[in-house]
Amino acid sequence: MEKKAKKYNLFHTKVDEILSANEFTSADFESATAKEKEAMVETHKSVSYWRDAVRRFKNNSVSMVALVVVILLTLFAFAGPYMIPYSYEEQYRGSMKLGPFEYSESEQMAKQTLQDADAVFSTALMPGSLNSLRKGDFAFRFQGKWYQFTLSRTMRSGYLMIQADEAEPLFTVKEDDFVAGGSYDKTPVAFTVIDGKPTDANVTIITMSKSIFPHVFGTDSAGRDIMSRTMYGARVSLLIGVIASLIVLVIGAIYGSISGLIGGKVDFVMMRIVELIYSVPDVLIVLLLQVVLQTPLQIWFDTSSIPLVRALSTLGVGIVSIFITFALLYWVGMARIIRGQVLMLKEQEYVTAATVLGASNSRIIRKHLLPNSIGQLVVTTCLQIPSAIFLESFLSFLGLGISAPMASLGSMCSDAIDTITVYPYRLLFPAIILSLLVLSLNLVGDGMRDALDPRLKK
Amino acid sequence: MTSFILKRVGSALITLLVVAAATFFLMNAVPGSPFVTEKSTPEMVARAEAKYGLDKPMVVQFVNYVKGYFVGDMGVSLKMQQDTSVADIIFNQNKLTLSTRVGAFALLLAIILGIPSGCIAAYNRGNGVDGALRVITTIGVAIPGFVVATGLLVLVGVQLQWLPVRSGSLETASAFILPVIALAFYPSCYIAKLTRASMLDAINQDYIRTARAKGLKTGTVIFKHALRNSLIPVITYLGPLTAYVITGGFVVETTFSIPGLGKYFISSILNRDYPIIMGTTIVLAALIIFMNLLVDIAYKLVDPRINLSKGDE
């Protein structure tokens, strides 16, 4: 006992000390010094909801890594196509069925020629690809001067070559038939020296390159570059994920908050509709919708003159019908969550106060209910993105979503299956990118949920 | 209880009717007649439409169509197997058998793998085993089913050549293995996650502490006491699981070239053979809705605390 008391210093406090604590001296009534006042000022800044969420998110290392992966994949999808010379839809002749980093026969011979030449120009669209010197006007920069020339016919594998050993550099356009065996004809071109970079949009600027860009992921049986297609596929996936989630967000939030706020019979009817849509096997209806929507959408796109519709038509029927599917079927989850949130929030005093002050229902929803359920809105929308990507790739894999020449990761995977025994890498690249995309978006979503709405954490 | 079951059966029937109506009107919303081809004349189209009753008003067609389903008449195929009855195609051509066999095996495998691994993860909470299982299940839940299916195909079928690449009609047992694993991968990961979470919930309850205080072995406590109560979320998941196995079956059958109902359904959609599309959709939807119904009733039987009749709150 004695030992324990000593340890905790319990019995060593003098009773007198306790009693004297309530006695004041005149020193206690002096005004505080500036230093003391400063100490009283609260030094911790008040932490806003978002700042707190960001801090929590940063502490979650898994989500941070996933976020970095998402950013890298977004760069891959949106900036990548500008970095590589190949387009996703062009079928490069003679470059069919190449493995990763493989060169076709013609490209290999062209590469050799390129090494021998002093300088070679090819179009900026496809530097080094040697596949496209189309009919038209070209301009290039050589030793500080701009030159322009006109090509009267499209050259299949033409390129521009400079022989610098002449007193005046001589420009020739070569057309090589590498496939047939290297015979070529060399035509000097008439060029003009011009002042500065040409501004005319019809002039194609060509840049110098001495190497041929490899097909990093190889090519498919039609000679399309797989890396470029993967980039476009990832772009399509991300676009679909984000836009479909926004559609779900808008419809679900409006429906859910109206149902929750008005309550009563309206709520009952609205919720029965939600339950009905919820219990319908969604994928079956989605498959049907894909068939049904194709033709009417195509007709609508072809005939309509509304600017918005024209903009939509550039996306293609496949993507737009996926949006419609989401607008019809997938908002119910969001509506349920928001309704639950609204049911809870509408009992709060500030909503009562707003009602008393004469605020309309729409104002209450806009100014009070939705801003206060922002965490749930953001989290549910984020977690919707990977599931939208999932659905799109599922449909495209079955041949019902986006089809060639448009690239989609799902349809690339299904195209690869027929030749799986010979070219397994054709499946590998799109599948890895797709899995990484869905996995990292899921992890980011989970991290957001933990950061924005800690109550939801399991 | 009886009133609950009746109510639940009623709402299942309504859902099925809504699905039937939705498929019917969606199919009829496709512009143009299914019989218009490059060679057809208007008279030929009209004759064909009259033959299949497509010239009648929409509502009459719908009523006939619903009536037909009650007596087992699901119409006849328009294109893929012309004039063969849809019911025959679905039920008598071994398609449904193939699909349900793969589906049922996958369902069982998912449960057999998922529940114990969830228990093991909960039992080892925080250590390496739990961590490894968490990584596997997180990845398993995020990877699309067709990536798993094709990945298995490449790895086991093509590279290692352990199992056949094309499963065909599943005549040998080895042909079953890959499709079933591919189909069961996602749900077993999901079930493992569910079991782990609800098991951790259950472990913190008082009756578990009592069981431990009695001196029971940890294994007995986990598998006998905690597991029973943590299975409820898994039971609720059985409904969505059935839906997943059916729709995932489309992918698996396409990937492994199994001539099941799923593969046939997809090609009927691509070929626009409307009666087959409608028939298959309704049969599959009925299967899913029936499973959801069973799950709801089982759920109520397993846990008497749940009072479903009071609404969904």
HADDOCK unambig.tbl for C-alpha pairs under 7 A between the chains (distance, minus, plus):
assign (segid A and resid 276 and name CA) (segid B and resid 15 and name CA) 6.42 0.50 0.50
assign (segid A and resid 279 and name CA) (segid B and resid 15 and name CA) 6.92 0.50 0.50
assign (segid A and resid 280 and name CA) (segid B and resid 15 and name CA) 6.44 0.50 0.50
assign (segid A and resid 280 and name CA) (segid B and resid 19 and name CA) 6.64 0.50 0.50
assign (segid A and resid 281 and name CA) (segid B and resid 285 and name CA) 6.03 0.50 0.50
assign (segid A and resid 281 and name CA) (segid B and resid 288 and name CA) 7.00 0.50 0.50
assign (segid A and resid 283 and name CA) (segid B and resid 247 and name CA) 6.88 0.50 0.50
assign (segid A and resid 284 and name CA) (segid B and resid 281 and name CA) 6.23 0.50 0.50
assign (segid A and resid 291 and name CA) (segid B and resid 269 and name CA) 6.85 0.50 0.50
assign (segid A and resid 292 and name CA) (segid B and resid 26 and name CA) 6.36 0.50 0.50
assign (segid A and resid 292 and name CA) (segid B and resid 27 and name CA) 6.52 0.50 0.50
assign (segid A and resid 292 and name CA) (segid B and resid 29 and name CA) 6.84 0.50 0.50
assign (segid A and resid 292 and name CA) (segid B and resid 30 and name CA) 5.35 0.50 0.50
assign (segid A and resid 390 and name CA) (segid B and resid 144 and name CA) 6.33 0.50 0.50
assign (segid A and resid 398 and name CA) (segid B and resid 251 and name CA) 6.91 0.50 0.50
assign (segid A and resid 420 and name CA) (segid B and resid 154 and name CA) 6.92 0.50 0.50
assign (segid A and resid 421 and name CA) (segid B and resid 158 and name CA) 5.83 0.50 0.50
assign (segid A and resid 424 and name CA) (segid B and resid 154 and name CA) 6.62 0.50 0.50
assign (segid A and resid 431 and name CA) (segid B and resid 147 and name CA) 5.90 0.50 0.50
assign (segid A and resid 435 and name CA) (segid B and resid 142 and name CA) 6.92 0.50 0.50
assign (segid A and resid 435 and name CA) (segid B and resid 143 and name CA) 5.08 0.50 0.50
assign (segid A and resid 435 and name CA) (segid B and resid 144 and name CA) 6.81 0.50 0.50
assign (segid A and resid 438 and name CA) (segid B and resid 142 and name CA) 5.86 0.50 0.50
assign (segid A and resid 438 and name CA) (segid B and resid 143 and name CA) 6.84 0.50 0.50
assign (segid A and resid 439 and name CA) (segid B and resid 139 and name CA) 6.60 0.50 0.50
assign (segid A and resid 439 and name CA) (segid B and resid 142 and name CA) 4.83 0.50 0.50
assign (segid A and resid 439 and name CA) (segid B and resid 143 and name CA) 6.69 0.50 0.50
assign (segid A and resid 442 and name CA) (segid B and resid 142 and name CA) 6.95 0.50 0.50
